[in-house]
Amino acid sequence: MRLIVTVDTEADNQWDAGRPLRLENLHCLPAFQTLCRRYDIRPTYLITTEVAEDVQGMQTLRDWAERGEAEVGAHLHPWTTPPFQDSAGQRANDPQHTFPSQLPLPLLKAKLETLTRQVERALGRRPVSFRAGRFGMHAPLAGLLVEQGYRVDSSVTPGLSWHRLGGPDFTTAPLAPYHPDEADICRPGRLALWEIPLTMVYTRQIFRRWPALARRYGRLNGSLAGRLMRLTWPGPQPLWLRPSPRRDERHLLRVWQEAARLGLPFGVLMLHSSELMPGGSPYWPTPAAVERLFAQLERFFALLREAGTPSCTLAEAGALLDEGA
């Protein structure tokens, strides 16, 4: 199994509706890149409109990409990528952060074309990897990605539904990479796009034995009952390959080992660029907290290196899948 490290690279304050977007967290990327370089990991930075338009930040990202130390892909936030419309959820920096899957198809297509041009102009090459903001992927968007030349998407969160919040339901999606169906993002099909889902696994024996029960639990996400059950029993399920302030590298290793037991070819780890900056995320509010984040990641990376685990970017993973590796 190969490790894919993905960073949703975006504004510090993207949830502050109506306020100018800040990008101070981009100054924290070099420390993260240094950590990855130490363990021969080439991360994939999935960037939003505001990042693509930041000259200094893009110079750094472009340098890493040109040296083969990282990949830069696209990350669509409907509330920051033009064009906009004067209606609820479709205005610039709107307080209602619309899932891409909620947009009218013509508007979604226009936004994707805009973002793709912005990334291509800033990077000097067309992006081939993508993640939808708020994981708002659906089959029509997958078709638009194919039209725009994307080869890999990593938006699907298997076992988890966002429908109570207005987003898609991924509780029936495969864990392993697949070509999506043109009518159903959760069903394997023939679209010329690799869906490489985020690594999310059910570790409770009851859910592993009864997949139908796991799907019902995943659909509680966003509900009061779901929040209460996550705080009590059975707790957070499925588990993400994602650093957490409430856990340590043993949590990450547990997810990794379960994914390996299931025979997955890749483990996709994700975090947000704002998490790398003290105060950029409620999960890591202080310099000491961010130090713990870096320490958690370093210990996990060290464990994988001891096991001889290789790393790749999303685009490289797509190429390996094309080759049947």
C-alpha positions as CSV (number, residue, x, y, z in Angstrom):
1,M,0.0,0.0,0.0
2,R,1.2,3.5,-0.9
3,L,0.7,6.7,1.1
4,I,-0.9,9.7,-0.6
5,V,-0.8,12.9,1.4
6,T,-3.3,15.5,0.3
7,V,-3.6,19.1,1.5
8,D,-6.8,21.1,0.9
9,T,-5.0,24.4,0.3
10,E,-7.3,27.3,1.0
11,A,-7.9,30.6,2.9
12,D,-7.3,30.9,6.6
13,N,-10.8,32.3,7.2
14,Q,-12.9,30.7,4.5
15,W,-15.9,30.4,6.9
16,D,-15.9,34.2,7.7
17,A,-18.7,35.2,5.3
18,G,-18.3,38.7,3.9
19,R,-14.8,39.3,5.1
20,P,-11.7,39.5,2.9
21,L,-10.0,36.2,2.6
22,R,-6.5,35.9,4.2
23,L,-3.8,33.5,3.2
24,E,-1.3,33.6,6.0
25,N,-1.3,29.9,6.3
26,L,0.6,29.6,3.0
27,H,3.6,30.8,5.0
28,C,3.4,27.6,7.0
29,L,3.6,25.3,4.0
30,P,7.4,25.2,3.8
31,A,7.7,23.7,7.2
32,F,5.2,21.0,6.2
33,Q,7.0,20.4,2.9
34,T,10.3,20.0,4.8
35,L,8.7,17.4,7.0
36,C,7.4,15.5,4.0
37,R,10.7,15.8,2.2
38,R,12.4,14.2,5.3
39,Y,10.4,11.1,4.7
40,D,10.5,11.1,0.9
41,I,6.8,12.0,0.7
42,R,5.5,14.1,-2.2
43,P,2.3,15.7,-1.1
44,T,-0.6,16.8,-3.4
45,Y,-1.7,20.4,-2.7
46,L,-5.3,20.9,-3.9
47,I,-5.7,24.7,-4.3
48,T,-8.7,27.0,-4.4
49,T,-9.2,30.2,-6.5
50,E,-7.7,32.5,-3.9
51,V,-4.5,30.4,-3.6
52,A,-4.1,30.2,-7.4
53,E,-4.3,34.0,-7.5
54,D,-1.7,34.5,-4.7
55,V,1.6,35.2,-6.6
56,Q,4.0,34.5,-3.8
57,G,2.3,31.4,-2.6
58,M,2.1,30.0,-6.1
59,Q,5.7,30.7,-6.7
60,T,6.5,28.3,-3.9
61,L,4.1,25.7,-5.0
62,R,5.2,25.9,-8.6
63,D,8.8,25.5,-7.6
64,W,8.0,22.3,-5.6
65,A,6.0,20.9,-8.5
66,E,8.7,21.7,-11.0
67,R,11.3,19.9,-8.9
68,G,9.0,16.8,-8.6
69,E,8.6,17.3,-4.8
70,A,4.9,17.8,-4.9
71,E,1.8,17.9,-7.1
72,V,-0.6,20.8,-7.4
73,G,-4.2,20.1,-8.2
74,A,-7.6,21.9,-8.0
75,H,-10.0,22.3,-5.1
76,L,-13.4,23.9,-5.9
77,H,-15.0,26.2,-3.3
78,P,-18.2,27.5,-5.0
79,W,-18.2,30.5,-2.6
80,T,-14.8,31.8,-3.8
81,T,-14.6,30.7,-7.4
82,P,-16.5,32.9,-10.0
83,P,-18.9,33.3,-11.6
84,F,-21.4,34.2,-8.9
85,Q,-25.1,34.8,-9.0
86,D,-27.2,37.1,-6.9
87,S,-29.1,34.4,-5.0
88,A,-28.7,32.6,-1.7
89,G,-25.7,30.3,-1.6
90,Q,-24.4,31.5,-4.9
91,R,-22.9,34.9,-4.0
92,A,-19.2,35.6,-3.4
93,N,-18.2,34.6,0.1
94,D,-21.8,33.7,0.8
95,P,-22.6,32.6,4.4
96,Q,-24.3,29.5,2.9
97,H,-21.3,27.4,1.8
98,T,-22.9,25.5,-1.0
99,F,-21.8,22.0,-1.9
100,P,-20.7,21.9,-5.6
101,S,-23.2,19.1,-6.1
102,Q,-26.0,21.6,-5.2
103,L,-25.2,24.0,-8.0
104,P,-27.1,24.3,-11.2
105,L,-25.0,22.4,-13.8
106,P,-24.3,25.4,-16.1
107,L,-23.0,27.4,-13.1
108,L,-20.9,24.4,-11.8
109,K,-19.4,24.0,-15.3
110,A,-18.5,27.7,-15.5
111,K,-16.9,27.6,-12.0
112,L,-14.9,24.5,-12.9
113,E,-13.7,26.1,-16.1
114,T,-12.6,29.2,-14.2
115,L,-10.7,27.4,-11.5
116,T,-9.0,25.1,-14.1
117,R,-7.8,28.1,-16.1
118,Q,-6.6,29.9,-12.9
119,V,-4.6,26.9,-11.7
120,E,-3.2,26.3,-15.2
121,R,-2.1,30.0,-15.5
122,A,-0.5,30.0,-12.1
123,L,1.1,26.6,-12.4
124,G,2.2,26.6,-16.0
125,R,0.4,23.3,-16.6
126,R,-3.1,22.0,-16.5
127,P,-4.1,20.3,-13.2
128,V,-5.1,16.7,-13.4
129,S,-6.2,16.0,-9.8
130,F,-9.2,17.4,-8.1
131,R,-11.2,17.5,-4.8
132,A,-14.6,19.1,-4.4
133,G,-15.1,21.6,-1.6
134,R,-17.0,20.0,1.3
135,F,-16.6,16.7,-0.6
136,G,-19.5,17.8,-2.7
137,M,-18.9,15.4,-5.6
138,H,-21.6,13.8,-7.8
139,A,-21.8,12.1,-11.2
140,P,-22.4,15.3,-13.2
141,L,-19.3,16.9,-11.7
142,A,-17.3,13.8,-12.5
143,G,-18.4,14.1,-16.1
144,L,-17.3,17.8,-16.2
145,L,-13.9,16.8,-14.8
146,V,-13.4,14.4,-17.7
147,E,-14.3,17.2,-20.1
148,Q,-11.7,19.4,-18.5
149,G,-8.9,16.8,-18.7
150,Y,-8.8,15.7,-15.1
151,R,-7.6,12.2,-14.5
152,V,-8.1,11.7,-10.8
153,D,-10.6,12.8,-8.2
154,S,-10.4,12.3,-4.4
155,S,-13.6,13.7,-3.0
156,V,-15.6,10.6,-2.0
157,T,-15.8,9.8,1.7
158,P,-16.8,6.1,1.8
159,G,-19.2,5.1,4.5
160,L,-20.2,8.7,5.3
161,S,-23.2,10.8,4.1
162,W,-23.5,14.6,3.9
163,H,-27.1,14.5,2.8
164,R,-28.4,16.0,6.1
165,L,-26.2,19.1,5.4
166,G,-27.3,19.3,1.8
167,G,-24.5,17.2,0.3
168,P,-24.0,13.7,-1.2
169,D,-24.5,10.3,0.4
170,F,-21.4,8.1,0.0
171,T,-22.4,5.3,2.3
172,T,-22.5,2.8,-0.6
173,A,-19.3,4.0,-2.3
174,P,-16.4,1.6,-2.8
175,L,-13.3,1.9,-0.6
176,A,-10.9,1.1,-3.4
177,P,-10.2,3.2,-6.5
178,Y,-12.7,2.9,-9.3
179,H,-14.0,4.5,-12.5
180,P,-17.3,6.1,-11.6
181,D,-20.6,5.4,-13.4
182,E,-21.8,8.4,-15.4
183,A,-25.1,8.4,-13.5
184,D,-24.0,7.4,-10.0
185,I,-20.8,8.5,-8.3
186,C,-21.0,5.7,-5.8
187,R,-21.2,3.0,-8.5
188,P,-18.2,1.7,-10.6
189,G,-18.6,2.4,-14.3
190,R,-16.8,3.6,-17.3
191,L,-16.0,7.3,-16.9
192,A,-12.4,8.1,-17.9
193,L,-11.6,9.3,-14.4
194,W,-10.1,7.5,-11.4
195,E,-12.0,8.1,-8.1
196,I,-9.5,7.5,-5.3
197,P,-11.6,7.8,-2.2
198,L,-10.3,9.3,1.0
199,T,-9.3,6.5,3.4
200,M,-12.1,5.9,5.8
201,V,-12.8,2.6,7.4
202,Y,-15.2,1.1,10.0
203,T,-13.1,-0.5,12.8
204,R,-16.0,-1.5,15.1
205,Q,-16.6,-5.2,14.8
206,I,-20.4,-4.7,14.7
207,F,-20.1,-2.5,11.6
208,R,-17.6,-4.7,9.9
209,R,-19.9,-7.7,10.4
210,W,-23.1,-5.8,9.4
211,P,-22.4,-3.4,6.5
212,A,-26.1,-2.4,6.3
213,L,-25.9,-1.2,9.9
214,A,-22.7,0.8,9.0
215,R,-24.5,2.5,6.2
216,R,-27.4,3.5,8.5
217,Y,-24.9,4.9,11.0
218,G,-23.0,6.8,8.2
219,R,-26.3,8.4,7.2
220,L,-26.7,9.9,10.7
221,N,-23.8,12.3,10.0
222,G,-24.9,15.8,10.7
223,S,-27.9,14.8,12.9
224,L,-28.3,15.3,16.7
225,A,-28.4,11.5,17.1
226,G,-25.3,11.1,15.1
227,R,-23.4,13.7,17.2
228,L,-24.5,12.1,20.4
229,M,-23.5,8.6,19.3
230,R,-20.1,9.9,18.2
231,L,-19.5,11.2,21.7
232,T,-20.6,8.0,23.4
233,W,-21.0,4.6,21.8
234,P,-20.1,3.5,19.2
235,G,-18.0,6.7,18.9
236,P,-16.5,8.2,15.7
237,Q,-17.0,5.8,12.8
238,P,-15.8,5.5,10.1
239,L,-12.3,6.5,11.1
240,W,-10.4,8.9,8.8
241,L,-6.8,8.7,7.9
242,R,-6.6,12.3,9.2
243,P,-4.6,13.7,12.2
244,S,-6.7,14.6,15.2
245,P,-6.1,16.6,18.4
246,R,-8.0,14.0,20.4
247,R,-5.8,11.1,19.2
248,D,-2.2,10.3,18.3
249,E,-0.2,8.4,15.6
250,R,-1.7,5.2,16.9
251,H,-5.0,6.2,15.5
252,L,-3.5,6.9,12.1
253,L,-1.7,3.6,12.2
254,R,-4.9,1.7,13.2
255,V,-6.7,3.2,10.2
256,W,-3.7,2.4,8.0
257,Q,-3.6,-1.2,9.2
258,E,-7.3,-1.8,8.6
259,A,-7.0,-0.3,5.1
260,A,-4.1,-2.7,4.4
261,R,-6.1,-5.6,5.7
262,L,-8.9,-4.7,3.3
263,G,-6.3,-4.8,0.4
264,L,-6.5,-1.1,-0.5
265,P,-3.7,0.0,-2.8
266,F,-3.5,3.5,-1.4
267,G,-4.0,5.2,1.9
268,V,-5.2,8.8,1.3
269,L,-4.4,11.1,4.2
270,M,-5.9,14.6,4.2
271,L,-5.7,17.8,6.1
272,H,-6.3,21.5,5.5
273,S,-3.5,24.0,5.0
274,S,-5.1,26.2,7.7
275,E,-4.5,23.5,10.2
276,L,-0.7,24.1,9.8
277,M,-1.1,27.6,11.2
278,P,-1.7,28.3,14.9
279,G,-5.3,29.6,15.1
280,G,-6.1,28.7,11.6
281,S,-8.3,25.8,12.7
282,P,-10.3,25.3,15.9
283,Y,-8.6,21.9,16.2
284,W,-5.1,23.3,16.4
285,P,-5.6,26.8,18.0
286,T,-2.1,27.5,19.5
287,P,1.6,27.1,18.5
288,A,1.9,24.2,20.9
289,A,-1.1,22.5,19.3
290,V,0.4,22.8,15.9
291,E,3.7,21.4,17.2
292,R,1.7,18.4,18.4
293,L,0.1,18.1,14.9
294,F,3.6,18.1,13.3
295,A,4.8,15.6,15.9
296,Q,1.9,13.3,15.3
297,L,2.5,13.3,11.5
298,E,6.2,12.8,11.9
299,R,5.8,9.8,14.2
300,F,3.3,8.3,11.7
301,F,5.5,9.0,8.7
302,A,8.5,7.4,10.6
303,L,6.5,4.2,11.3
304,L,5.6,3.9,7.6
305,R,9.2,4.5,6.6
306,E,10.3,1.7,8.9
307,A,7.8,-0.6,7.2
308,G,9.2,0.4,3.8
309,T,6.0,2.1,2.7
310,P,6.3,4.2,-0.5
311,S,4.6,7.5,-1.3
312,C,3.0,8.9,-4.4
313,T,0.9,11.9,-5.5
314,L,-2.7,11.6,-6.7
315,A,-1.6,11.9,-10.4
316,E,1.1,9.2,-9.9
317,A,-1.5,7.0,-8.3
318,G,-3.8,7.4,-11.3
319,A,-0.9,6.5,-13.6
320,L,-0.2,3.4,-11.5
321,L,-3.8,2.4,-11.8
322,D,-3.7,2.9,-15.5
323,E,-0.8,0.5,-15.7
324,G,-2.6,-2.0,-13.5
325,A,0.0,-1.8,-10.8
